[in-house]
Amino acid sequence: QVQLVESGGGLVQPGGSLRLSCAASAGMFSMYNVGWYLQTPGKQRALVAQITRGGTTNYATSVKGRFTISRDNAKKTVYLQMNSLKPEDTAVYYCNAFYELTNANYWGQGTQVTVSS
């Protein structure tokens, strides 16, 4: 069982920045693909950014050039640097860890990001 704990959310003005963190309890966290998803009321979770165990990244079109995902395997933590935030980025952001060999899939509890003046 892997526990994921997100932090770093909050209220920020448009154009501002936040850095989200996802800390994992997994002993082999480096073997997991990790993604950040967002969810707004009444909608399904949508992928924002993903980083594979090999370090390959991909992003939703809406955040390319503004968000950066990175990982520190020694700290068992994945980060999402969010710059030039827009009101439409407002959502609950969830961290997901996926282990390909067993299809094990884990979610964190989410962290609220609100972009508003």
N, C-alpha and C positions, 0 to 999 in steps of 0.2 A: 504494500500500500504506500502510495506517495502522497504527501500533503504539500499543497502549494499555497503560499500566502502572498497575496498582492498588497502593495502599499504604494503611496505616492500620489494618489488621486486628490482632488480638491477643486476649489473654485479658482478660475483664472480668467483674466480679461482676454478678449480677442487679440490675437497677435502674440500672446504670451507663450510660455513653455512649461512643461511638466516632464518629470521623469518617473515612469512607473517601474516598480521592481517586482519580480516574482521569485520568491525564495522557496527552494524545494528541500524536502527531507530525504529524497532518494539518494542512495549510496552510489548509484551509477547514473547520475543525472546527465553526464556527458553523452550517454547513449540515447537520450531522448530527443526527438524533434519537439520544439516548443513554439507555440503560437500565442499571439494576443488576438482576442476577439472582442467585439463590442456588441452591446445589445441595448436597444431603446424600447420603450413600452409598446407592447403589441407586435413586436417584430422578432424574427429569429436572430440568433447570434450570427455575426458575420466576421469573416477573417479580416484582420487589419494588417498583420505582419507575421511572418514565420521565419524561424531559423532552424536549419536542420542540424543533426549531430555533427555534420561535417563543416558547418559554418555557412552554408548557402542560405541566402535570404531572399524572400519575396514579399511584395507589398500589394495591398489593394491600390487601385489606381488613384483613389481619392486622397491617399496619404503619401504617395511617392514624392520624394524631394522634401517632405516636411518631417516625417517620422523615421527613426532609425532603431532597428532592433539589434541587440548585441547580447552576448552571453559571457559569463565568467564561470567556467566549470569548477574552478577551485573553490569558489564561493557558492556554487550550486544556485546561481542566480541569473535570471534573464532580465534585461532592461528594455524599456521602450522609451526612447527620447522623443518627445513630442514638441515640435516647434511650430511657430506660426499657426497657433490653434485658432479654429473657427467655431462659431456657435454650433454648427452641424456636427462637430466632433463630440458634442455632449452625449454621454452614454455611460453605462456601466461597462467597465473593461475587465475581461476575464483572461486569466492565463490558463493555457492548456498544455499538457505534456503527453506525448504519444510515443510508445515504445513499439517499434515495428515488428520485432521478433515475436511478441506475444499479443499484439494488438491491445495492450493495456493503455487505457485512456483516462487521464485525470484532469479535474478542473479545480481552480481556486474558487474562493468565495466572491470575488469581484471587488472592484474599487470604482467609486463614482468619480467621473470627470465632468465638471460643469464649466462651460465656456460662456461667459456672460459679462456684460458691462454693467 
